[in-house]
Amino acid sequence: MGTLASRELELIRSQFAFGLRERIVTNNAASTQPPLAVWELLRDLSETYENVHRGQSDASIRTTEAFEASFDTIASWINAPSRDTLSMHRSTTEAINAAMYSLMADFRDGDNVVTTLMEHNSNYVPWHAMCREILPRFGRRVELRLARFDHDSGELDLAHLASLVDARTKLVTCCGGSNFLGTKPPLDRVRAIADAGAYAQPDGSTGALLLIDAAQLFASSRLDVQAMDADFVAFSLHKLLAPFGVGVLYAKKSLRETLPPFLYGGDMIAEGRVFPDRVEYNDLPWRFSAGTPNILGVIASAQTLRLLVDMVGADPDRAWFRTDDPLDPAAVDAAMGAVADHAASLTQRAIDGLAAIDGLHVYGVPAGRERTPLVAFNIAGHSPFAIARALNAQGVESRAGCHCATLAHRDLEIDPAASCRVSFTVYNSPDDVDRVIAAVRRAVDEPGLFASETAPVVGATPASASRG
């Protein structure tokens, strides 16, 4: 395991626009930068710009073929059985909402949902809304239960999770990787806990459904949804070099065939099959594609995955970008293995360097253990917002705030509920990490050089957080 070779890394970095302005991009857990070739692809797609499934023109046919092939590329990338298991959305957030709205009518009075205190708000607030705002209006009481995490290690408390799951647990949902603590829960054990609940599902099966928020996992791991055996998996392509605006929801085909759509109208209707007394829905996967989708975004996102295979460790005699050829699983494994090793090496380098700064506390997974490629920290006596501004003044793009992991920040009694975070991906270099560390040290040693501090100051790390 280690960073990419310097020559290979230099070639990768030359394919991104941020180098033109000497930006040090370390807010990758929020969004990554798309390669220049993807922007060129979007420009070229304008030559046949047209809607899909709605025309007989050459442009419409060509765009439709590229759009449909993109589903196959993404399905292959995550080892989904077929395109029929996928639906495209604007983000991971919308994908999780799509699952929630499709499942909502099946919840019975007295059921419960189990999730965790380490979730991104996007995998907590929808279930909170369903349980405490929407279903009560229909006279149904569904409880929302929250599993703890260990403040020392950031690890999910599996024993507590298991204690919350019972015969009325219809759904267990958790992140595949924390965007604050760096935790990667053991999903095989979470699956076993969900199964042990013995909930009687409408199709006659028993056990809780399992939904994984894989937004952070997707960015630095090869997703294999069949190996995960999750019922739903949500993620966004902009976490892995693609442009904004494409989230994906994988669902087992048995669920796709029985659950109602999230949105109604347009392409989700079978052609010409609307009657005064009934509406017939389209075949999968288009049944879950109401209205005009983000056509160019989906095509560009799928092609970005292909370009990534070309960029890292691929066969120099084989180009995948701008083709619709079936992806070689071994090539995808090699590419994501290189991304994962590189990002992990940079993350460990960052943790080691930051640990030497007096008063700095890193949250979550301890040094030396596997984590998502990010480091969230606070420095006693300094506002995380002031630190982020000081880093920006030195050319380092980080992020300060709760990172939408509000529950975890509050559980650790961080006041205010905020931390500073740096995060890494395939185009970051060891020099980027060293400049981050130097910039943080300078922000601490010479705070007067930077913008005046107006945000609340994080005091000495509270007892509960000091264990993290």
Secondary structure by P-SEA (a helix, b strand, c coil): cccccaaaaaaaaaacccccccccccccccbbbbcaaaaaaaaaaccccccccccccaaaaaaaaaaaaaaaaaaaaacccccccccccccaaaaaaaaaaaaccccccccbbbbcccccccccaaaaaaaccccccccbbbbbbbbbccccccccaaaaaaaaccccccbbbbbccccccccccaaaaaaaaaaacccccccccbbbbbbbcaaaaaaccccccccccccbbbbbcccccccccbbbbbcccccccccccccccccccccccccccccccccccccccccccaaaaaaaaaaaaaaaaaccccccccccccccccccaaaaaaaaaaaaaaaaaaaaaaaaaaaacccccccccccccccccccccccccccaaaaaaaaaaaccccccccccaaaaaaaacccccbbbbbbbcccccaaaaaaaaaaaaaaaaccccccccccccccccccccccc
